[in-house]
Structure formats: structure tokens, C-alpha cells
Amino acid sequence: YAELDGQGTLGEVQTITVPEGSSVSSIATQLKDSGVIQYDWLFKLYAKYSGRASGLQYGDFTLRSGMDYNTILKTLSVQQVKRKTITITFPEGYTAVAIAQKMEENGLCSVDDFLACANGEDGSDFSQYDFWNAIPDTEGRLMKCEGYLFPDTYEFFTDDSVYNYVNT
């Protein structure tokens, strides 16, 4: 029971890196090898029968020897990987082309891809917004999206789709 419930005295803080796709078995072995737990077989059984085995995440975790299994499992269940983001400010008066150029300057997408999406030329559909359906399709209108891209400061995921950039 001392292993399961913690041993009272906690050891030094350690950072354990769990690779993506790791099984409970490989995590248990890693915890044993680093000295966080003594019995990898007991940890595997406890994780399985407590129902927490499927919730284990990958990433860097701070653990200590002597921790109880519930605390270890709770720590290993917190998602550590965060998607990279970039913050971009679009001032008032920016045209759709200027916004697309700023997106390209920041490495998110090309000007052509952004404008094709923003104008619905690539098959993108923004009909969930009432204003989109009300925009007149007149001959003199160069870009359907002109005037509908709001000036503000936005945070974008660097690995997102062009559609989500325009939608944001």
C-alpha cells in the first residue's frame, strides 16, 4: 500500500518526457527507470483498473518519487502540448488584399489562398453568416469579402486551415 498511497517522503522533482503514442506499459517502465515508482507492473494494473489508462497524455511532466498513484495519474492526464499561435493586428482601413498580405508575411498562408477563400472562390462557404448571403453580386465588386473582414487583434494557430483564418 505504501507504493499506491505514496510513501510520505517525496523525492526530488523530475521532469519526465512521455513521447507521443506511448503505451501505459512504456510509461510505467519509464517511471520505474527514473525512480518515480518501484513497481511498473503494479502501476499498469492500477492505471487499467482505475479507468485512467486511456486518459494518459504525452509531453513533459513534473513528478517526484514517493507520489501516490492517483496524483501521478492525474498529472499524466493533463494535456501538455500546446499549439503554436501568432498574434496579428489588422488596423482600421486595411483592405482585404492588405490583410491577405499580412497573413502571408506572418507565414500563415499565401495571399492568393487567403483571397480565394475569403471570396468563396475555392468553394469555401460562409453562408452560416446572414451578411454573407446579403452581399450583392454586382459586376463592379472586385472582392466579395471587402469590407467584411473586421479590423482587430487576432490570435491564430500557426498550423490551422486558411478557412479558419478567414472565419476568425
Secondary structure by P-SEA (a helix, b strand, c coil): ccccccccccccbbbbbbcccccaaaaaaaaaaacccccaaaaaaaaaaacccccccccbbbbbccccaaaaaaaaaccccccbbbbbbbcccccaaaaaaaaaaaccccaaaaaaaaacccccccccccccccccccccccccccccccbbbbbbcccccaaaaaac
